[in-house]
Amino acid sequence: METTILIVEDEEKIARFLELELKHEGYQVLKAVSGREGLSIAESGQADLVVLDVMLPELNGFEVLRRLRKTSDVPVIMLTARDEVMDKVAGLDGGADDYMTKPFAIEELLARIRLIFKKRAGTVSKEENIFAFGALEMNLARHEVRYGSDVVELTPREFDLLKVLLENKNIVVSRDTLTEKVCGYDYLGETNVIDVYVRYLRSKLDDVYNVKIIQTVRGVGYCIRE
Ligand code: CA
């Protein structure tokens, strides 16, 4: 069965771009250019997921979501303008499944859409089995790391290092802690072992996808943060 995604977005260029990318991924696409139109299509149950912009004519995205939630639990990803932090809060409180800040990387949106479908399908049993950071996704149950749709091959130690950093998102983890968690508490080898693994991870992620995932905190350790 084909999966249908509804795009509610009045900005023609963005809507067209999303439509092309989603179709390329094999989704069927419906489009609405106003809140009222989006709400009526979403309420009709034709869409399996809704990508909903906040700034819309007639009804804004929050109002659409609020009304839609009275009759439907279809997954909704809200699109908000940069730095509209209140929008994030209101969006999640209002029953959105996720939100994206414009401008966003299409790979990140696609990754979040896949994740929502996996959760809904029950192929992901527990939410805590998956760590996501941007388009990066770590599935513990499958012991698998993906960037967008690519599977990234990691050695066990690279995997463990990335896991510790993702588990502690936005927290700086010291080299000592990382060494203990990745190499064991009785590790007696080179003291710069973590720096070496960070370098390997960067060569497999940052260099390939032109992103900066692991940050160095000088004299302390490493961190993955938003
Ligand atoms: Ca808009």
py3Dmol code that shows the C-alpha trace and the ligand (Angstrom):
import py3Dmol

protein = """\
ATOM      1  CA  MET A   1       0.000   0.000   0.000  1.00  0.00           C
ATOM      2  CA  GLU A   2       1.271   3.424  -0.860  1.00  0.00           C
ATOM      3  CA  THR A   3       2.006   5.864   1.872  1.00  0.00           C
ATOM      4  CA  THR A   4       0.505   9.308   1.395  1.00  0.00           C
ATOM      5  CA  ILE A   5       1.948  12.495   2.839  1.00  0.00           C
ATOM      6  CA  LEU A   6       0.039  15.752   2.925  1.00  0.00           C
ATOM      7  CA  ILE A   7       2.066  18.957   2.631  1.00  0.00           C
ATOM      8  CA  VAL A   8       0.317  22.044   4.000  1.00  0.00           C
ATOM      9  CA  GLU A   9       2.477  24.946   2.907  1.00  0.00           C
ATOM     10  CA  ASP A  10       1.562  28.187   1.172  1.00  0.00           C
ATOM     11  CA  GLU A  11       5.071  28.901  -0.064  1.00  0.00           C
ATOM     12  CA  GLU A  12       4.957  27.415  -3.526  1.00  0.00           C
ATOM     13  CA  LYS A  13       8.722  26.863  -3.862  1.00  0.00           C
ATOM     14  CA  ILE A  14       9.017  24.948  -0.606  1.00  0.00           C
ATOM     15  CA  ALA A  15       5.889  22.908  -1.291  1.00  0.00           C
ATOM     16  CA  ARG A  16       7.123  21.981  -4.759  1.00  0.00           C
ATOM     17  CA  PHE A  17      10.560  21.024  -3.445  1.00  0.00           C
ATOM     18  CA  LEU A  18       9.076  18.844  -0.708  1.00  0.00           C
ATOM     19  CA  GLU A  19       6.722  17.229  -3.177  1.00  0.00           C
ATOM     20  CA  LEU A  20       9.575  16.252  -5.524  1.00  0.00           C
ATOM     21  CA  GLU A  21      11.732  14.890  -2.704  1.00  0.00           C
ATOM     22  CA  LEU A  22       8.915  12.909  -1.104  1.00  0.00           C
ATOM     23  CA  LYS A  23       7.829  11.451  -4.437  1.00  0.00           C
ATOM     24  CA  HIS A  24      11.424  10.511  -5.105  1.00  0.00           C
ATOM     25  CA  GLU A  25      11.328   8.539  -1.829  1.00  0.00           C
ATOM     26  CA  GLY A  26       8.268   6.692  -3.073  1.00  0.00           C
ATOM     27  CA  TYR A  27       5.558   8.533  -1.142  1.00  0.00           C
ATOM     28  CA  GLN A  28       2.318   9.733  -2.644  1.00  0.00           C
ATOM     29  CA  VAL A  29       1.900  13.451  -2.102  1.00  0.00           C
ATOM     30  CA  LEU A  30      -1.117  15.676  -1.528  1.00  0.00           C
ATOM     31  CA  LYS A  31      -0.756  19.433  -1.249  1.00  0.00           C
ATOM     32  CA  ALA A  32      -2.756  22.186   0.385  1.00  0.00           C
ATOM     33  CA  VAL A  33      -1.941  25.899   0.271  1.00  0.00           C
ATOM     34  CA  SER A  34      -4.080  27.120   3.156  1.00  0.00           C
ATOM     35  CA  GLY A  35      -4.850  25.995   6.666  1.00  0.00           C
ATOM     36  CA  ARG A  36      -8.500  25.427   5.880  1.00  0.00           C
ATOM     37  CA  GLU A  37      -7.773  23.286   2.833  1.00  0.00           C
ATOM     38  CA  GLY A  38      -5.100  21.353   4.735  1.00  0.00           C
ATOM     39  CA  LEU A  39      -7.465  20.669   7.613  1.00  0.00           C
ATOM     40  CA  SER A  40     -10.206  19.371   5.343  1.00  0.00           C
ATOM     41  CA  ILE A  41      -7.852  16.990   3.489  1.00  0.00           C
ATOM     42  CA  ALA A  42      -6.270  15.817   6.758  1.00  0.00           C
ATOM     43  CA  GLU A  43      -9.712  15.239   8.315  1.00  0.00           C
ATOM     44  CA  SER A  44     -10.753  13.167   5.312  1.00  0.00           C
ATOM     45  CA  GLY A  45      -8.183  10.578   6.369  1.00  0.00           C
ATOM     46  CA  GLN A  46      -6.421  10.434   3.000  1.00  0.00           C
ATOM     47  CA  ALA A  47      -2.999  11.215   4.460  1.00  0.00           C
ATOM     48  CA  ASP A  48      -0.770   8.896   6.509  1.00  0.00           C
ATOM     49  CA  LEU A  49       1.319  11.831   7.715  1.00  0.00           C
ATOM     50  CA  VAL A  50       1.004  15.611   7.551  1.00  0.00           C
ATOM     51  CA  VAL A  51       3.838  18.106   7.099  1.00  0.00           C
ATOM     52  CA  LEU A  52       2.262  21.281   8.450  1.00  0.00           C
ATOM     53  CA  ASP A  53       3.668  24.772   8.158  1.00  0.00           C
ATOM     54  CA  VAL A  54       2.884  27.181  11.011  1.00  0.00           C
ATOM     55  CA  MET A  55       2.524  30.395   9.016  1.00  0.00           C
ATOM     56  CA  LEU A  56      -0.455  29.784   6.777  1.00  0.00           C
ATOM     57  CA  PRO A  57      -3.312  31.882   5.417  1.00  0.00           C
ATOM     58  CA  GLU A  58      -6.840  31.484   6.871  1.00  0.00           C
ATOM     59  CA  LEU A  59      -5.990  29.099   9.715  1.00  0.00           C
ATOM     60  CA  ASN A  60      -2.449  28.936  11.054  1.00  0.00           C
ATOM     61  CA  GLY A  61      -0.714  25.620  11.632  1.00  0.00           C
ATOM     62  CA  PHE A  62      -1.451  25.498  15.370  1.00  0.00           C
ATOM     63  CA  GLU A  63      -5.132  26.072  14.790  1.00  0.00           C
ATOM     64  CA  VAL A  64      -5.177  23.394  12.097  1.00  0.00           C
ATOM     65  CA  LEU A  65      -3.458  20.979  14.470  1.00  0.00           C
ATOM     66  CA  ARG A  66      -5.779  21.826  17.358  1.00  0.00           C
ATOM     67  CA  ARG A  67      -8.877  21.171  15.261  1.00  0.00           C
ATOM     68  CA  LEU A  68      -7.412  18.096  13.579  1.00  0.00           C
ATOM     69  CA  ARG A  69      -6.610  16.459  16.915  1.00  0.00           C
ATOM     70  CA  LYS A  70     -10.306  16.403  17.826  1.00  0.00           C
ATOM     71  CA  THR A  71     -10.894  13.719  15.234  1.00  0.00           C
ATOM     72  CA  SER A  72      -7.546  12.321  14.118  1.00  0.00           C
ATOM     73  CA  ASP A  73      -4.224  11.082  15.468  1.00  0.00           C
ATOM     74  CA  VAL A  74      -2.493  11.192  12.093  1.00  0.00           C
ATOM     75  CA  PRO A  75       1.223  11.962  12.643  1.00  0.00           C
ATOM     76  CA  VAL A  76       2.064  15.646  12.172  1.00  0.00           C
ATOM     77  CA  ILE A  77       5.453  17.281  11.658  1.00  0.00           C
ATOM     78  CA  MET A  78       5.302  21.047  12.118  1.00  0.00           C
ATOM     79  CA  LEU A  79       7.495  23.418  10.129  1.00  0.00           C
ATOM     80  CA  THR A  80       8.450  26.552  12.019  1.00  0.00           C
ATOM     81  CA  ALA A  81      10.599  29.540  11.189  1.00  0.00           C
ATOM     82  CA  ARG A  82      14.043  29.719  12.737  1.00  0.00           C
ATOM     83  CA  ASP A  83      14.184  30.716  16.414  1.00  0.00           C
ATOM     84  CA  GLU A  84      10.471  30.547  17.006  1.00  0.00           C
ATOM     85  CA  VAL A  85      11.061  28.628  20.201  1.00  0.00           C
ATOM     86  CA  MET A  86       7.561  29.263  21.449  1.00  0.00           C
ATOM     87  CA  ASP A  87       6.290  27.645  18.284  1.00  0.00           C
ATOM     88  CA  LYS A  88       8.160  24.483  19.146  1.00  0.00           C
ATOM     89  CA  VAL A  89       6.597  24.310  22.556  1.00  0.00           C
ATOM     90  CA  ALA A  90       3.121  25.128  21.318  1.00  0.00           C
ATOM     91  CA  GLY A  91       3.503  22.623  18.486  1.00  0.00           C
ATOM     92  CA  LEU A  92       4.476  19.730  20.707  1.00  0.00           C
ATOM     93  CA  ASP A  93       1.917  20.626  23.355  1.00  0.00           C
ATOM     94  CA  GLY A  94      -0.701  20.791  20.652  1.00  0.00           C
ATOM     95  CA  GLY A  95      -0.075  17.211  19.681  1.00  0.00           C
ATOM     96  CA  ALA A  96       2.548  17.452  16.952  1.00  0.00           C
ATOM     97  CA  ASP A  97       4.776  14.381  16.660  1.00  0.00           C
ATOM     98  CA  ASP A  98       7.829  16.386  15.709  1.00  0.00           C
ATOM     99  CA  TYR A  99       8.861  19.778  14.428  1.00  0.00           C
ATOM    100  CA  MET A 100      11.480  21.075  12.027  1.00  0.00           C
ATOM    101  CA  THR A 101      12.972  24.531  11.965  1.00  0.00           C
ATOM    102  CA  LYS A 102      13.263  26.201   8.558  1.00  0.00           C
ATOM    103  CA  PRO A 103      15.547  26.106   6.718  1.00  0.00           C
ATOM    104  CA  PHE A 104      16.134  22.401   7.203  1.00  0.00           C
ATOM    105  CA  ALA A 105      18.059  19.715   5.406  1.00  0.00           C
ATOM    106  CA  ILE A 106      15.685  17.499   3.441  1.00  0.00           C
ATOM    107  CA  GLU A 107      17.537  14.391   4.627  1.00  0.00           C
ATOM    108  CA  GLU A 108      16.660  15.314   8.188  1.00  0.00           C
ATOM    109  CA  LEU A 109      12.970  15.635   7.391  1.00  0.00           C
ATOM    110  CA  LEU A 110      13.027  12.303   5.537  1.00  0.00           C
ATOM    111  CA  ALA A 111      14.764  10.632   8.493  1.00  0.00           C
ATOM    112  CA  ARG A 112      12.118  11.933  10.899  1.00  0.00           C
ATOM    113  CA  ILE A 113       9.304  10.808   8.638  1.00  0.00           C
ATOM    114  CA  ARG A 114      10.788   7.301   8.465  1.00  0.00           C
ATOM    115  CA  LEU A 115      11.204   7.260  12.227  1.00  0.00           C
ATOM    116  CA  ILE A 116       7.571   8.216  12.818  1.00  0.00           C
ATOM    117  CA  PHE A 117       6.377   5.476  10.473  1.00  0.00           C
ATOM    118  CA  LYS A 118       8.643   2.912  12.145  1.00  0.00           C
ATOM    119  CA  LYS A 119       7.325   3.867  15.575  1.00  0.00           C
ATOM    120  CA  ARG A 120       3.746   3.705  14.385  1.00  0.00           C
ATOM    121  CA  ALA A 121       4.333   0.355  12.723  1.00  0.00           C
ATOM    122  CA  GLY A 122       5.700  -0.985  15.983  1.00  0.00           C
ATOM    123  CA  THR A 123       8.957  -2.010  14.312  1.00  0.00           C
ATOM    124  CA  VAL A 124      10.595   0.148  16.925  1.00  0.00           C
ATOM    125  CA  SER A 125       9.475  -1.330  20.196  1.00  0.00           C
ATOM    126  CA  LYS A 126      10.738   1.317  22.580  1.00  0.00           C
ATOM    127  CA  GLU A 127      11.461   4.918  21.893  1.00  0.00           C
ATOM    128  CA  GLU A 128      14.686   4.731  23.866  1.00  0.00           C
ATOM    129  CA  ASN A 129      16.027   2.166  21.447  1.00  0.00           C
ATOM    130  CA  ILE A 130      16.593   4.905  18.934  1.00  0.00           C
ATOM    131  CA  PHE A 131      18.803   7.927  19.261  1.00  0.00           C
ATOM    132  CA  ALA A 132      18.498  10.597  16.626  1.00  0.00           C
ATOM    133  CA  PHE A 133      20.553  13.673  15.968  1.00  0.00           C
ATOM    134  CA  GLY A 134      19.635  15.527  12.818  1.00  0.00           C
ATOM    135  CA  ALA A 135      19.734  12.983  10.015  1.00  0.00           C
ATOM    136  CA  LEU A 136      21.832  10.661  12.172  1.00  0.00           C
ATOM    137  CA  GLU A 137      19.933   7.748  13.675  1.00  0.00           C
ATOM    138  CA  MET A 138      21.211   4.992  15.948  1.00  0.00           C
ATOM    139  CA  ASN A 139      19.012   1.928  16.393  1.00  0.00           C
ATOM    140  CA  LEU A 140      20.232  -0.076  19.385  1.00  0.00           C
ATOM    141  CA  ALA A 141      17.982  -3.066  18.790  1.00  0.00           C
ATOM    142  CA  ARG A 142      19.401  -3.492  15.295  1.00  0.00           C
ATOM    143  CA  HIS A 143      22.839  -2.233  16.248  1.00  0.00           C
ATOM    144  CA  GLU A 144      22.618  -0.013  13.228  1.00  0.00           C
ATOM    145  CA  VAL A 145      23.632   3.545  12.449  1.00  0.00           C
ATOM    146  CA  ARG A 146      22.141   5.475   9.566  1.00  0.00           C
ATOM    147  CA  TYR A 147      22.718   8.879   8.138  1.00  0.00           C
ATOM    148  CA  GLY A 148      19.618   9.735   6.137  1.00  0.00           C
ATOM    149  CA  SER A 149      18.984   6.596   4.122  1.00  0.00           C
ATOM    150  CA  ASP A 150      22.625   5.412   4.220  1.00  0.00           C
ATOM    151  CA  VAL A 151      23.771   2.710   6.598  1.00  0.00           C
ATOM    152  CA  VAL A 152      27.051   3.768   8.223  1.00  0.00           C
ATOM    153  CA  GLU A 153      29.391   0.894   9.034  1.00  0.00           C
ATOM    154  CA  LEU A 154      31.058   1.363  12.411  1.00  0.00           C
ATOM    155  CA  THR A 155      33.404  -0.817  14.421  1.00  0.00           C
ATOM    156  CA  PRO A 156      32.108  -1.879  17.871  1.00  0.00           C
ATOM    157  CA  ARG A 157      34.178   0.766  19.646  1.00  0.00           C
ATOM    158  CA  GLU A 158      33.146   3.514  17.271  1.00  0.00           C
ATOM    159  CA  PHE A 159      29.545   2.452  17.812  1.00  0.00           C
ATOM    160  CA  ASP A 160      29.916   2.500  21.604  1.00  0.00           C
ATOM    161  CA  LEU A 161      31.583   5.889  21.560  1.00  0.00           C
ATOM    162  CA  LEU A 162      28.846   7.376  19.412  1.00  0.00           C
ATOM    163  CA  LYS A 163      26.221   5.784  21.667  1.00  0.00           C
ATOM    164  CA  VAL A 164      27.658   7.329  24.829  1.00  0.00           C
ATOM    165  CA  LEU A 165      27.752  10.746  23.176  1.00  0.00           C
ATOM    166  CA  LEU A 166      24.191  10.425  21.873  1.00  0.00           C
ATOM    167  CA  GLU A 167      22.934   9.223  25.257  1.00  0.00           C
ATOM    168  CA  ASN A 168      24.461  12.344  26.773  1.00  0.00           C
ATOM    169  CA  LYS A 169      23.288  14.775  24.133  1.00  0.00           C
ATOM    170  CA  ASN A 170      24.117  18.396  25.039  1.00  0.00           C
ATOM    171  CA  ILE A 171      26.374  17.223  27.881  1.00  0.00           C
ATOM    172  CA  VAL A 172      30.168  17.330  27.637  1.00  0.00           C
ATOM    173  CA  VAL A 173      31.598  13.868  28.322  1.00  0.00           C
ATOM    174  CA  SER A 174      35.183  13.780  29.582  1.00  0.00           C
ATOM    175  CA  ARG A 175      37.875  11.720  27.888  1.00  0.00           C
ATOM    176  CA  ASP A 176      38.221   9.626  31.067  1.00  0.00           C
ATOM    177  CA  THR A 177      34.540   8.759  31.138  1.00  0.00           C
ATOM    178  CA  LEU A 178      34.553   7.956  27.444  1.00  0.00           C
ATOM    179  CA  THR A 179      37.643   5.769  27.812  1.00  0.00           C
ATOM    180  CA  GLU A 180      36.034   3.885  30.677  1.00  0.00           C
ATOM    181  CA  LYS A 181      32.735   3.367  28.863  1.00  0.00           C
ATOM    182  CA  VAL A 182      34.204   2.483  25.511  1.00  0.00           C
ATOM    183  CA  CYS A 183      37.368   0.594  26.467  1.00  0.00           C
ATOM    184  CA  GLY A 184      36.506  -0.668  29.953  1.00  0.00           C
ATOM    185  CA  TYR A 185      37.459   0.635  33.383  1.00  0.00           C
ATOM    186  CA  ASP A 186      40.698  -1.333  33.445  1.00  0.00           C
ATOM    187  CA  TYR A 187      41.955   0.028  30.134  1.00  0.00           C
ATOM    188  CA  LEU A 188      45.695   0.639  30.285  1.00  0.00           C
ATOM    189  CA  GLY A 189      46.526   1.487  26.680  1.00  0.00           C
ATOM    190  CA  GLU A 190      47.181   4.786  24.957  1.00  0.00           C
ATOM    191  CA  THR A 191      45.617   7.778  26.701  1.00  0.00           C
ATOM    192  CA  ASN A 192      44.594   9.386  23.417  1.00  0.00           C
ATOM    193  CA  VAL A 193      42.568   6.370  22.335  1.00  0.00           C
ATOM    194  CA  ILE A 194      39.303   8.338  22.380  1.00  0.00           C
ATOM    195  CA  ASP A 195      40.741  11.088  20.195  1.00  0.00           C
ATOM    196  CA  VAL A 196      41.643   8.405  17.683  1.00  0.00           C
ATOM    197  CA  TYR A 197      38.112   6.960  17.647  1.00  0.00           C
ATOM    198  CA  VAL A 198      36.598  10.421  17.392  1.00  0.00           C
ATOM    199  CA  ARG A 199      38.784  10.970  14.349  1.00  0.00           C
ATOM    200  CA  TYR A 200      37.524   7.724  12.805  1.00  0.00           C
ATOM    201  CA  LEU A 201      33.911   8.679  13.486  1.00  0.00           C
ATOM    202  CA  ARG A 202      34.417  12.099  11.964  1.00  0.00           C
ATOM    203  CA  SER A 203      35.941  10.561   8.857  1.00  0.00           C
ATOM    204  CA  LYS A 204      32.871   8.324   8.483  1.00  0.00           C
ATOM    205  CA  LEU A 205      30.247  10.963   9.287  1.00  0.00           C
ATOM    206  CA  ASP A 206      31.337  14.591   9.282  1.00  0.00           C
ATOM    207  CA  ASP A 207      33.632  14.291   6.276  1.00  0.00           C
ATOM    208  CA  VAL A 208      31.201  12.241   4.218  1.00  0.00           C
ATOM    209  CA  TYR A 209      28.057  14.275   4.943  1.00  0.00           C
ATOM    210  CA  ASN A 210      29.707  17.637   5.419  1.00  0.00           C
ATOM    211  CA  VAL A 211      28.320  18.125   8.924  1.00  0.00           C
ATOM    212  CA  LYS A 212      29.782  18.709  12.375  1.00  0.00           C
ATOM    213  CA  ILE A 213      28.365  16.120  14.716  1.00  0.00           C
ATOM    214  CA  ILE A 214      30.954  15.645  17.457  1.00  0.00           C
ATOM    215  CA  GLN A 215      32.272  18.818  19.024  1.00  0.00           C
ATOM    216  CA  THR A 216      35.599  19.031  20.799  1.00  0.00           C
ATOM    217  CA  VAL A 217      35.545  20.796  24.172  1.00  0.00           C
ATOM    218  CA  ARG A 218      39.163  21.708  24.690  1.00  0.00           C
ATOM    219  CA  GLY A 219      40.833  20.251  27.739  1.00  0.00           C
ATOM    220  CA  VAL A 220      37.660  18.385  28.734  1.00  0.00           C
ATOM    221  CA  GLY A 221      36.229  15.984  26.217  1.00  0.00           C
ATOM    222  CA  TYR A 222      33.573  15.706  23.563  1.00  0.00           C
ATOM    223  CA  CYS A 223      29.944  16.571  23.070  1.00  0.00           C
ATOM    224  CA  ILE A 224      27.080  16.203  20.626  1.00  0.00           C
ATOM    225  CA  ARG A 225      24.797  19.173  20.920  1.00  0.00           C
ATOM    226  CA  GLU A 226      22.034  20.928  19.026  1.00  0.00           C
TER     227      GLU A 226
END
"""
ligand_1 = """\
1
CA
Ca 4.099 29.520 5.211
"""
view = py3Dmol.view(width=600, height=400)
view.addModel(protein, "pdb")
view.setStyle({"model": 0}, {"cartoon": {"style": "trace"}})
view.addModel(ligand_1, "xyz")
view.setStyle({"model": 1}, {"stick": {}})
view.zoomTo()
view.show()
